[in-house]
Amino acid sequence: MFDGYDDDRVGSDDLAEILELSREEYQSNSVVGSSGSVDEPSYLRKQNLNGELNKIEREISDVVQHIKQLRDLHSDLLQQKSKIEKQLGEVQPTPNGMKRTMDRKGKGKAKQDSIDYTLEFDWSYELKARMKKVFGIDNFRLCQQGVCNANMDGRDIVCVMPTGGGKSLTYQLPALLTPGCTLVVSPLISLITDQILHLREAGVEAVMLTGGTSKEELRDINSRLISMASSKGVNGREIKLCYVTPEKIAKNKNFLSMLEKLANAGKLARVVIDEAHCVSQMGHDYRPDYKKLSMLRQLFPRVPILALSATCPNKVLEDLLKILNMKRTVDGNDAAAEGTVYFSAPLYRKNLHYSVLPKPSSSNKVLEIMSDYILKNHKNSSGIIYCLAKKDAENVAEELHSYSRGQIKTGVYHADVPDSQKESLHVRWRKGEIKVVCATIAFGLGIDKGNVRFVLHHSILKSLDGFYQESGRAGRDGQDADCILYYRPQDATRLSAIMFQETQAQQKLHPILRFAQDLQECRKIQFAKYFSVSSDLSMASWTTDDTDALARCGHCDNCIRPPETVDQRDVTIEAWQILKIAAAVQRQGGRLTLNGLGDLARGMGGSAFDTGGTGKGKAKERTTLDLGDVAGGKIGLSKDRMWKHSSWSCFFPGIYRSPIPQTPTPSMFTWSQGHRPYDSLESLARIWRRTGALG
């Protein structure tokens, strides 16, 4: 009708803008009263002014007609929009074999109040056929089928599924059946690389846009996306999945412009936000750039969002929905037509076998034990060994290869490894050329390799959340896998020193220490109790069809430990003694590491300790403590047995604090301000009454 604007995008705000532009254009091209001269005869000037007036009246008439046509167009578009929205509301998928209820008015009209997405739908046969052909998977697991169905129905979704539960399939499979490109936002390059390798091996057109993407590949990807947005053919190379980091969304305006073109062309099929708990500061892994993803709903209000997470407690879920501008949740088994469809799956995975093993003080002995374990139990299997530091990862990889005389093919992965080497490692690991990846936490979230038979932790890590997540990278194919933590109390001291400025992080350390030193309670039950408190997750999250949340798993180290290997001893007196000694040291201004406190309590070094020397130029003084007078004598436990019977973590929850040094050093023992050491006697004695393994 009119050139210069897009009929599909004219709204009331646009109309006002057009009128304003028309006014400005008229003013710039017209100068009222400019014809004629004040010196010309009056009859000529009058004639010229009448001519200009006639011209303005004609233009006004044209503008009025233009406005009428725009208003008519606006009204017509609103009617079309309302009609289509009504049709959309009436289009609901009908599960195969589902009975519909009758309308209350008795007209016999089919009515569907809610949808059970776990049932079969018209697209189910094609979904399963493509799943088998592309991914080689015969059957859905956990809540995968429900999430795929809700995806196919174009719903907003939140899916909480345990690490290794198969979250990736819930969006990758529907992406193959729906037109357009699915955008996947993922936090780590390692995860993105792993997913891309997996998809390309399966013949899926998937790309990633990261800092490591070459200029040539970047040009090719942009060209293909532009072709999709302009509805031009792409020679069968339509991009089905595009992976990006949250930084790409938050900081790249050109990319957002590209996404807007895709969305306007109806070629942005879905936005997937992996590790979605990262959007919330209430979550255990908050990332500022994730919070900026709130702009996605504002920019693309009609593009459905799928938020995925392994753990998402109620408070985090509420925050997540608010930040991402998603509606309240509805149950995926009984979903109303409006709302965000919610799915969850049990967090317990019965194919994972958890153990905590004593870690020798000699680093060489540790590596020898690890080498023997791998060669004996998983000689030709894939595995991951997580290490606390980059140097540890490099050393473990080198020594394992040496101890095994080349039988264990190792690779190294940490933040300082160049991207090209990381990608090469992924490829070689997936092909089986490298069997064991020795890595830091950088080898992160969502590693998608099914046949990982073991995940070992060389040292205790920062939190039980992290241990659950990292160990969950084992056994994703559903087959048996081992998850082993090597623990010694000295590692806790080292870790505390590394985290000396992170108050909340130090609080996260307490539960993993209790987990490592508990030799009785089932590991599954320990996880269930921890997450029910720390993340406000229902105990039902650990209930499966086979077992209750509080039923012992029957296959972790604590469940199968022979009773005769457990040494039970009441060490209440020893607990009282060490508290008395610690209080005496504190009164005299002493500073001790936890190991130093243990030596002092056992009478080592003449029962002497240092005082003073904390300020510049202040000299240290050697002070002797009369253990008999203070605590009735020295503790009658060997050093090893002392810490086996005790719980190292008993010192952390407020009994002592680590003064913040200029550089991280082993934690020094001092009492927290306002804390009376005797108040902790009962809790400390209760902890110390726990059993210790013999040997």
Secondary structure, 3 states (H helix, E strand, C coil): CCCCCCHHHCCHHHHHHHHHHHHHHHHHHCCCCCCCCCCCCHHHHHHHHHHHHHHHHHHHHHHHHHHHHHHHHHHHHHHHHHHHHHHHHHCCCCCCCCCCEECCCCCCCEECCCECCCCCCCCHHHHHHHHHHHHCCCCCCCCHHHHHHHHHCCCCEEEECCCCCCCCHHHHHHHHHCCCEEEEECCCHHHHHHHHHHHHHCCCCEEEECCCCCHHHHHHHHHHHHHHHCCCCCCCCCCCEEEECHHHHHHCHHHHHHHHHHHHCCCEEEEEECCHHHHCCCCCCCCHHHHHHHHHHHHCCCCCEEEEECCCCHHHHHHHHHHCCCCCEEECCCECCCCEEEEECCCCCCCEEEEEEECCCCHHHHHHHHHHHHHHHCCCCEEEEECCCHHHHHHHHHHHHHHCCCCCCEEEECCCCCHHHHHHHHHHHHHCCCCEEEECCCCCCCCCCCCEEEEEECCCCCCHHHHHHHHCCCCCCCCCEEEEEEECHHHHHHHHHHCCCCHHHHHHHHHHHHHHHCCCCCHHHHHHHHHHHHCCCCHHHHCCCCCCCCCCCCCCHHHHCCHHHEECCCCHHHHHHHHHHHHHHHHCCECEEHHHHHHHHCCHHHHEEEEECCCCCCCEEEEECCHHHHHCCCCCCCHHHHHHHCCHHHHCCCCEECCCCCCCCCCEEEECCCCCHHHHHHHHHHHHCCCEECC
